[in-house]
């Protein structure tokens, strides 16, 4: 098992963000992940399927939806008050998150805003 270090955690996080934004990944069933010098100058290289990626990250995806629900509660609103859904940020590019948002908003399509 790898010991966590700030450098490797930062590189992994950066690669995950880039992977989630990659339109090719969103349109394929699998992709290759390569992280240079993940641990003690050893490169990491693997292939992952979309379903495995979703499975590994489902807890995080649910937390995203908890945040959406909390925002509505804090604003004293309910789902029927929503007319448009605009998603911003890295995790909103992930197809499973898009699906969860669409399911939550009773089938409403989400508009994505790309942040530079």
PyMOL commands that place a pseudoatom at each C-alpha (Angstrom):
pseudoatom trace, name=CA, resn=UNK, resi=1, chain=A, elem=C, hetatm=0, pos=[0.000, 0.000, 0.000]
pseudoatom trace, name=CA, resn=UNK, resi=2, chain=A, elem=C, hetatm=0, pos=[1.266, 3.455, -0.852]
pseudoatom trace, name=CA, resn=UNK, resi=3, chain=A, elem=C, hetatm=0, pos=[1.879, 5.986, 1.852]
pseudoatom trace, name=CA, resn=UNK, resi=4, chain=A, elem=C, hetatm=0, pos=[0.194, 9.242, 1.026]
pseudoatom trace, name=CA, resn=UNK, resi=5, chain=A, elem=C, hetatm=0, pos=[2.332, 12.268, 0.329]
pseudoatom trace, name=CA, resn=UNK, resi=6, chain=A, elem=C, hetatm=0, pos=[1.294, 15.763, -0.626]
pseudoatom trace, name=CA, resn=UNK, resi=7, chain=A, elem=C, hetatm=0, pos=[2.986, 15.516, -4.019]
pseudoatom trace, name=CA, resn=UNK, resi=8, chain=A, elem=C, hetatm=0, pos=[1.433, 12.222, -5.034]
pseudoatom trace, name=CA, resn=UNK, resi=9, chain=A, elem=C, hetatm=0, pos=[-1.983, 13.260, -3.698]
pseudoatom trace, name=CA, resn=UNK, resi=10, chain=A, elem=C, hetatm=0, pos=[-1.807, 16.524, -5.649]
pseudoatom trace, name=CA, resn=UNK, resi=11, chain=A, elem=C, hetatm=0, pos=[-0.770, 14.714, -8.857]
pseudoatom trace, name=CA, resn=UNK, resi=12, chain=A, elem=C, hetatm=0, pos=[-3.529, 12.129, -8.429]
pseudoatom trace, name=CA, resn=UNK, resi=13, chain=A, elem=C, hetatm=0, pos=[-6.093, 14.859, -7.799]
pseudoatom trace, name=CA, resn=UNK, resi=14, chain=A, elem=C, hetatm=0, pos=[-4.921, 16.820, -10.846]
pseudoatom trace, name=CA, resn=UNK, resi=15, chain=A, elem=C, hetatm=0, pos=[-5.043, 13.728, -13.069]
pseudoatom trace, name=CA, resn=UNK, resi=16, chain=A, elem=C, hetatm=0, pos=[-8.557, 12.909, -11.811]
pseudoatom trace, name=CA, resn=UNK, resi=17, chain=A, elem=C, hetatm=0, pos=[-9.762, 16.431, -12.609]
pseudoatom trace, name=CA, resn=UNK, resi=18, chain=A, elem=C, hetatm=0, pos=[-8.259, 16.258, -16.085]
pseudoatom trace, name=CA, resn=UNK, resi=19, chain=A, elem=C, hetatm=0, pos=[-9.702, 12.787, -16.630]
pseudoatom trace, name=CA, resn=UNK, resi=20, chain=A, elem=C, hetatm=0, pos=[-13.194, 13.890, -15.610]
pseudoatom trace, name=CA, resn=UNK, resi=21, chain=A, elem=C, hetatm=0, pos=[-13.095, 16.821, -18.083]
pseudoatom trace, name=CA, resn=UNK, resi=22, chain=A, elem=C, hetatm=0, pos=[-11.750, 14.757, -20.979]
pseudoatom trace, name=CA, resn=UNK, resi=23, chain=A, elem=C, hetatm=0, pos=[-14.553, 14.548, -23.540]
pseudoatom trace, name=CA, resn=UNK, resi=24, chain=A, elem=C, hetatm=0, pos=[-13.003, 11.365, -24.974]
pseudoatom trace, name=CA, resn=UNK, resi=25, chain=A, elem=C, hetatm=0, pos=[-13.385, 9.662, -21.588]
pseudoatom trace, name=CA, resn=UNK, resi=26, chain=A, elem=C, hetatm=0, pos=[-17.020, 10.699, -21.436]
pseudoatom trace, name=CA, resn=UNK, resi=27, chain=A, elem=C, hetatm=0, pos=[-17.671, 9.014, -24.771]
pseudoatom trace, name=CA, resn=UNK, resi=28, chain=A, elem=C, hetatm=0, pos=[-15.754, 5.763, -24.243]
pseudoatom trace, name=CA, resn=UNK, resi=29, chain=A, elem=C, hetatm=0, pos=[-16.199, 2.780, -21.982]
pseudoatom trace, name=CA, resn=UNK, resi=30, chain=A, elem=C, hetatm=0, pos=[-12.613, 2.817, -20.739]
pseudoatom trace, name=CA, resn=UNK, resi=31, chain=A, elem=C, hetatm=0, pos=[-9.521, 4.995, -20.640]
pseudoatom trace, name=CA, resn=UNK, resi=32, chain=A, elem=C, hetatm=0, pos=[-5.891, 4.857, -19.652]
pseudoatom trace, name=CA, resn=UNK, resi=33, chain=A, elem=C, hetatm=0, pos=[-4.578, 6.731, -16.609]
pseudoatom trace, name=CA, resn=UNK, resi=34, chain=A, elem=C, hetatm=0, pos=[-0.919, 7.658, -16.357]
pseudoatom trace, name=CA, resn=UNK, resi=35, chain=A, elem=C, hetatm=0, pos=[0.565, 9.500, -13.370]
pseudoatom trace, name=CA, resn=UNK, resi=36, chain=A, elem=C, hetatm=0, pos=[4.249, 10.331, -13.544]
pseudoatom trace, name=CA, resn=UNK, resi=37, chain=A, elem=C, hetatm=0, pos=[6.227, 9.787, -10.310]
pseudoatom trace, name=CA, resn=UNK, resi=38, chain=A, elem=C, hetatm=0, pos=[3.245, 8.792, -8.198]
pseudoatom trace, name=CA, resn=UNK, resi=39, chain=A, elem=C, hetatm=0, pos=[5.434, 7.316, -5.474]
pseudoatom trace, name=CA, resn=UNK, resi=40, chain=A, elem=C, hetatm=0, pos=[9.216, 7.328, -5.090]
pseudoatom trace, name=CA, resn=UNK, resi=41, chain=A, elem=C, hetatm=0, pos=[9.708, 8.221, -8.764]
pseudoatom trace, name=CA, resn=UNK, resi=42, chain=A, elem=C, hetatm=0, pos=[7.624, 5.227, -9.882]
pseudoatom trace, name=CA, resn=UNK, resi=43, chain=A, elem=C, hetatm=0, pos=[5.119, 5.983, -12.638]
pseudoatom trace, name=CA, resn=UNK, resi=44, chain=A, elem=C, hetatm=0, pos=[1.564, 4.682, -12.368]
pseudoatom trace, name=CA, resn=UNK, resi=45, chain=A, elem=C, hetatm=0, pos=[-0.188, 3.393, -15.480]
pseudoatom trace, name=CA, resn=UNK, resi=46, chain=A, elem=C, hetatm=0, pos=[-3.509, 1.562, -15.681]
pseudoatom trace, name=CA, resn=UNK, resi=47, chain=A, elem=C, hetatm=0, pos=[-6.705, 1.209, -17.675]
pseudoatom trace, name=CA, resn=UNK, resi=48, chain=A, elem=C, hetatm=0, pos=[-10.067, 1.810, -16.017]
pseudoatom trace, name=CA, resn=UNK, resi=49, chain=A, elem=C, hetatm=0, pos=[-13.609, 1.300, -17.251]
pseudoatom trace, name=CA, resn=UNK, resi=50, chain=A, elem=C, hetatm=0, pos=[-16.331, 3.888, -16.859]
pseudoatom trace, name=CA, resn=UNK, resi=51, chain=A, elem=C, hetatm=0, pos=[-18.382, 1.552, -14.658]
pseudoatom trace, name=CA, resn=UNK, resi=52, chain=A, elem=C, hetatm=0, pos=[-15.386, 0.852, -12.389]
pseudoatom trace, name=CA, resn=UNK, resi=53, chain=A, elem=C, hetatm=0, pos=[-14.673, 4.595, -12.097]
pseudoatom trace, name=CA, resn=UNK, resi=54, chain=A, elem=C, hetatm=0, pos=[-18.304, 5.189, -11.099]
pseudoatom trace, name=CA, resn=UNK, resi=55, chain=A, elem=C, hetatm=0, pos=[-18.213, 2.319, -8.617]
pseudoatom trace, name=CA, resn=UNK, resi=56, chain=A, elem=C, hetatm=0, pos=[-15.020, 3.596, -6.987]
pseudoatom trace, name=CA, resn=UNK, resi=57, chain=A, elem=C, hetatm=0, pos=[-16.380, 7.145, -6.682]
pseudoatom trace, name=CA, resn=UNK, resi=58, chain=A, elem=C, hetatm=0, pos=[-20.062, 6.561, -5.899]
pseudoatom trace, name=CA, resn=UNK, resi=59, chain=A, elem=C, hetatm=0, pos=[-19.696, 7.776, -2.302]
pseudoatom trace, name=CA, resn=UNK, resi=60, chain=A, elem=C, hetatm=0, pos=[-18.245, 11.067, -3.543]
pseudoatom trace, name=CA, resn=UNK, resi=61, chain=A, elem=C, hetatm=0, pos=[-21.028, 11.387, -6.124]
pseudoatom trace, name=CA, resn=UNK, resi=62, chain=A, elem=C, hetatm=0, pos=[-23.637, 10.914, -3.394]
pseudoatom trace, name=CA, resn=UNK, resi=63, chain=A, elem=C, hetatm=0, pos=[-21.928, 13.618, -1.331]
pseudoatom trace, name=CA, resn=UNK, resi=64, chain=A, elem=C, hetatm=0, pos=[-22.258, 15.949, -4.318]
pseudoatom trace, name=CA, resn=UNK, resi=65, chain=A, elem=C, hetatm=0, pos=[-25.990, 15.322, -4.287]
pseudoatom trace, name=CA, resn=UNK, resi=66, chain=A, elem=C, hetatm=0, pos=[-26.133, 15.878, -0.513]
pseudoatom trace, name=CA, resn=UNK, resi=67, chain=A, elem=C, hetatm=0, pos=[-24.610, 19.303, -1.165]
pseudoatom trace, name=CA, resn=UNK, resi=68, chain=A, elem=C, hetatm=0, pos=[-27.322, 20.064, -3.729]
pseudoatom trace, name=CA, resn=UNK, resi=69, chain=A, elem=C, hetatm=0, pos=[-30.023, 19.013, -1.253]
pseudoatom trace, name=CA, resn=UNK, resi=70, chain=A, elem=C, hetatm=0, pos=[-28.453, 21.116, 1.519]
pseudoatom trace, name=CA, resn=UNK, resi=71, chain=A, elem=C, hetatm=0, pos=[-28.363, 24.176, -0.736]
pseudoatom trace, name=CA, resn=UNK, resi=72, chain=A, elem=C, hetatm=0, pos=[-32.070, 23.795, -1.403]
pseudoatom trace, name=CA, resn=UNK, resi=73, chain=A, elem=C, hetatm=0, pos=[-32.840, 23.361, 2.307]
pseudoatom trace, name=CA, resn=UNK, resi=74, chain=A, elem=C, hetatm=0, pos=[-30.718, 26.392, 3.223]
pseudoatom trace, name=CA, resn=UNK, resi=75, chain=A, elem=C, hetatm=0, pos=[-32.552, 28.447, 0.593]
pseudoatom trace, name=CA, resn=UNK, resi=76, chain=A, elem=C, hetatm=0, pos=[-35.892, 27.092, 1.890]
pseudoatom trace, name=CA, resn=UNK, resi=77, chain=A, elem=C, hetatm=0, pos=[-36.724, 25.812, -1.592]
pseudoatom trace, name=CA, resn=UNK, resi=78, chain=A, elem=C, hetatm=0, pos=[-37.906, 22.506, -2.948]
pseudoatom trace, name=CA, resn=UNK, resi=79, chain=A, elem=C, hetatm=0, pos=[-37.199, 20.708, -6.204]
pseudoatom trace, name=CA, resn=UNK, resi=80, chain=A, elem=C, hetatm=0, pos=[-40.341, 22.038, -7.873]
pseudoatom trace, name=CA, resn=UNK, resi=81, chain=A, elem=C, hetatm=0, pos=[-38.905, 25.563, -7.548]
pseudoatom trace, name=CA, resn=UNK, resi=82, chain=A, elem=C, hetatm=0, pos=[-36.052, 24.680, -9.910]
pseudoatom trace, name=CA, resn=UNK, resi=83, chain=A, elem=C, hetatm=0, pos=[-36.456, 25.893, -13.488]
pseudoatom trace, name=CA, resn=UNK, resi=84, chain=A, elem=C, hetatm=0, pos=[-32.888, 25.506, -14.774]
pseudoatom trace, name=CA, resn=UNK, resi=85, chain=A, elem=C, hetatm=0, pos=[-29.891, 23.513, -13.611]
pseudoatom trace, name=CA, resn=UNK, resi=86, chain=A, elem=C, hetatm=0, pos=[-26.473, 24.949, -14.418]
pseudoatom trace, name=CA, resn=UNK, resi=87, chain=A, elem=C, hetatm=0, pos=[-23.553, 22.848, -13.259]
pseudoatom trace, name=CA, resn=UNK, resi=88, chain=A, elem=C, hetatm=0, pos=[-20.083, 24.314, -12.751]
pseudoatom trace, name=CA, resn=UNK, resi=89, chain=A, elem=C, hetatm=0, pos=[-16.868, 22.591, -11.718]
pseudoatom trace, name=CA, resn=UNK, resi=90, chain=A, elem=C, hetatm=0, pos=[-14.844, 19.477, -12.379]
pseudoatom trace, name=CA, resn=UNK, resi=91, chain=A, elem=C, hetatm=0, pos=[-17.169, 16.800, -11.007]
pseudoatom trace, name=CA, resn=UNK, resi=92, chain=A, elem=C, hetatm=0, pos=[-20.091, 18.078, -13.088]
pseudoatom trace, name=CA, resn=UNK, resi=93, chain=A, elem=C, hetatm=0, pos=[-18.348, 16.783, -16.230]
pseudoatom trace, name=CA, resn=UNK, resi=94, chain=A, elem=C, hetatm=0, pos=[-18.682, 13.198, -14.996]
pseudoatom trace, name=CA, resn=UNK, resi=95, chain=A, elem=C, hetatm=0, pos=[-21.596, 11.451, -16.739]
pseudoatom trace, name=CA, resn=UNK, resi=96, chain=A, elem=C, hetatm=0, pos=[-22.775, 9.754, -13.512]
pseudoatom trace, name=CA, resn=UNK, resi=97, chain=A, elem=C, hetatm=0, pos=[-22.960, 13.115, -11.707]
pseudoatom trace, name=CA, resn=UNK, resi=98, chain=A, elem=C, hetatm=0, pos=[-24.907, 14.539, -14.659]
pseudoatom trace, name=CA, resn=UNK, resi=99, chain=A, elem=C, hetatm=0, pos=[-27.304, 11.590, -14.443]
pseudoatom trace, name=CA, resn=UNK, resi=100, chain=A, elem=C, hetatm=0, pos=[-27.759, 12.004, -10.673]
pseudoatom trace, name=CA, resn=UNK, resi=101, chain=A, elem=C, hetatm=0, pos=[-28.472, 15.723, -11.119]
pseudoatom trace, name=CA, resn=UNK, resi=102, chain=A, elem=C, hetatm=0, pos=[-30.954, 14.966, -13.882]
pseudoatom trace, name=CA, resn=UNK, resi=103, chain=A, elem=C, hetatm=0, pos=[-32.666, 12.286, -11.758]
pseudoatom trace, name=CA, resn=UNK, resi=104, chain=A, elem=C, hetatm=0, pos=[-32.789, 14.649, -8.780]
pseudoatom trace, name=CA, resn=UNK, resi=105, chain=A, elem=C, hetatm=0, pos=[-34.367, 17.415, -10.870]
pseudoatom trace, name=CA, resn=UNK, resi=106, chain=A, elem=C, hetatm=0, pos=[-37.024, 15.076, -12.280]
pseudoatom trace, name=CA, resn=UNK, resi=107, chain=A, elem=C, hetatm=0, pos=[-35.436, 14.674, -15.703]
pseudoatom trace, name=CA, resn=UNK, resi=108, chain=A, elem=C, hetatm=0, pos=[-34.440, 18.292, -16.278]
pseudoatom trace, name=CA, resn=UNK, resi=109, chain=A, elem=C, hetatm=0, pos=[-31.373, 18.604, -18.517]
pseudoatom trace, name=CA, resn=UNK, resi=110, chain=A, elem=C, hetatm=0, pos=[-28.353, 20.225, -16.932]
pseudoatom trace, name=CA, resn=UNK, resi=111, chain=A, elem=C, hetatm=0, pos=[-26.478, 23.019, -18.615]
pseudoatom trace, name=CA, resn=UNK, resi=112, chain=A, elem=C, hetatm=0, pos=[-22.715, 22.842, -18.132]
pseudoatom trace, name=CA, resn=UNK, resi=113, chain=A, elem=C, hetatm=0, pos=[-20.630, 25.931, -17.724]
pseudoatom trace, name=CA, resn=UNK, resi=114, chain=A, elem=C, hetatm=0, pos=[-16.928, 25.471, -18.356]
pseudoatom trace, name=CA, resn=UNK, resi=115, chain=A, elem=C, hetatm=0, pos=[-14.724, 27.264, -15.842]
pseudoatom trace, name=CA, resn=UNK, resi=116, chain=A, elem=C, hetatm=0, pos=[-11.334, 28.382, -17.086]
for i in range(1, 116): cmd.bond("trace and resi %d" % i, "trace and resi %d" % (i + 1))
show_as sticks, trace
zoom trace
